[in-house]
Amino acid sequence: MSFLADRMKEVAPSPTLAISALSASLRAQGKDVVGFGAGEPDFDTPDEIKEAAIEALRRGETKYTAVSGILPLRKAISEKLKKDHNLDYTPEEIVITNGGKQALYNFFMAVINPGDEVIIPSPYWVSYRDMVVLAGGKPVFISTGVEQNFKFTAEELRSAITKRTKAFVLNSPNNPTGIAYSREELATLAQVLEEHPHVLVVSDDIYEKLLYDGKSFYNLAMVSREIFPRTVIVNGFSKAYSMTGWRLGYAACKERQIIEAMDTIQGQSTSNVTTFAQYGALKALGCDTSFIDQMKHHFVERRDYLLKELSQIKGMRIAKPDGAFYIFPDISGLLQSPGFERLQRENPEEKDMGKLFCTHLLQDYLVAAVPGSAFGYEPAFRISYATSLDQIKKGVERLQECVDKLWS
Ligand SMILES: Cc1ncc(COP(=O)(O)O)c(C=O)c1O
């Protein structure tokens, strides 16, 4: 007998769980595991942000706020969106959420009817698929591969759109590939979306500030005035300000009924984001941002090191990440190696080749990475370079050793 609701049959447990559990048990045995799994910057939240939250706590900012968050923070976000992107939103068109994650969840719950389709380019961030399913919708994937630099074309987008399409999700820079779309590429996608006014656009801009090589950030709302009113901007403080544990994100949308519905869902579930944490976020938007440049400097150094080393490893294909802190090697070339064939023979029940590789890498070489299937792409794995260059060097050495052995 199951006590669970039917919807739980549709939601996949995270494929990262098995790897995380194995990693934890190896560490508990005192093994020196190199962790490439982190989805958060390896830097602390800047002190002035912490101080602002402490000060708010001392001042007695300990009560409920409006569900959508304190007005000064919504005003500051409205100013940020104007200053950084030239997009006009009033504070009433903004909701502060428990991370970008809750903004996305509230949105899908607010707009999806049973059977509505949501277009998600893959590889994609782990939660989009399951959130859409939980809301009763149908995820429709546009597959991309390393050979196309993990980018899809306007034609592919056009063919994915149907009368049932409710929304299209774009995450640029992307988790897990780090790939970002240029202004010109977005403009060609926008042309297709302009032909389909029934499609809402979700712009997940969470890695906006982590874009490298002098590239500038653009999203679909910025490149098309026509799409702007039916776009939901999702962003947050986790990645840019190293505030993952604070749980602070937001959504902005011109379509008042959507924002109000998101507010209602939040009001009936979690209510406002922790009050004093919101004052930390307010400080983040007003503080000196040189630490973001420092963080970027480290990320670029690590990315370049990984690019150089990984592209020399036989059987791995890499697309150069433009941003975020992930790199996503495709390992289809490795499947023909004698060692991999041996692994498959020894584990006939394992159909997920990325997971087979990651389990072997962790068990025998003590390197923890996330299998590509977690992001809807096979066979591949994600390396997060939100860890020190020394750890990265150690991890790459072990990876090289593992692959050399598979080819021998
Ligand atoms: C693409 C993407 N969107 C949204 C989120 C949610 O972040 P948070 O809820 O911490 O704001 C993440 C976190 O990993 C992410 O990678």
PDBQT file of the ligand as one rigid body, heavy atoms in Angstrom, charges set to zero:
ROOT
HETATM    1  C1  LIG A 501      19.849  27.612 -13.474  1.00  0.00    +0.000 C 
HETATM    2  C2  LIG A 501      19.436  27.776 -12.051  1.00  0.00    +0.000 A 
HETATM    3  N1  LIG A 501      18.268  28.399 -11.800  1.00  0.00    +0.000 NA
HETATM    4  C3  LIG A 501      17.849  28.576 -10.544  1.00  0.00    +0.000 A 
HETATM    5  C4  LIG A 501      18.591  28.137  -9.469  1.00  0.00    +0.000 A 
HETATM    6  C5  LIG A 501      18.031  28.363  -8.094  1.00  0.00    +0.000 C 
HETATM    7  O1  LIG A 501      18.869  29.026  -7.258  1.00  0.00    +0.000 OA
HETATM    8  P1  LIG A 501      18.371  29.622  -5.861  1.00  0.00    +0.000 P 
HETATM    9  O2  LIG A 501      17.087  28.971  -5.530  1.00  0.00    +0.000 OA
HETATM   10  O3  LIG A 501      19.447  29.337  -4.895  1.00  0.00    +0.000 OA
HETATM   11  O4  LIG A 501      18.186  31.105  -6.100  1.00  0.00    +0.000 OA
HETATM   12  C6  LIG A 501      19.804  27.475  -9.684  1.00  0.00    +0.000 A 
HETATM   13  C7  LIG A 501      20.600  26.932  -8.561  1.00  0.00    +0.000 C 
HETATM   14  O5  LIG A 501      21.452  26.099  -8.706  1.00  0.00    +0.000 OA
HETATM   15  C8  LIG A 501      20.252  27.312 -11.021  1.00  0.00    +0.000 A 
HETATM   16  O6  LIG A 501      21.416  26.713 -11.295  1.00  0.00    +0.000 OA
ENDROOT
TORSDOF 0
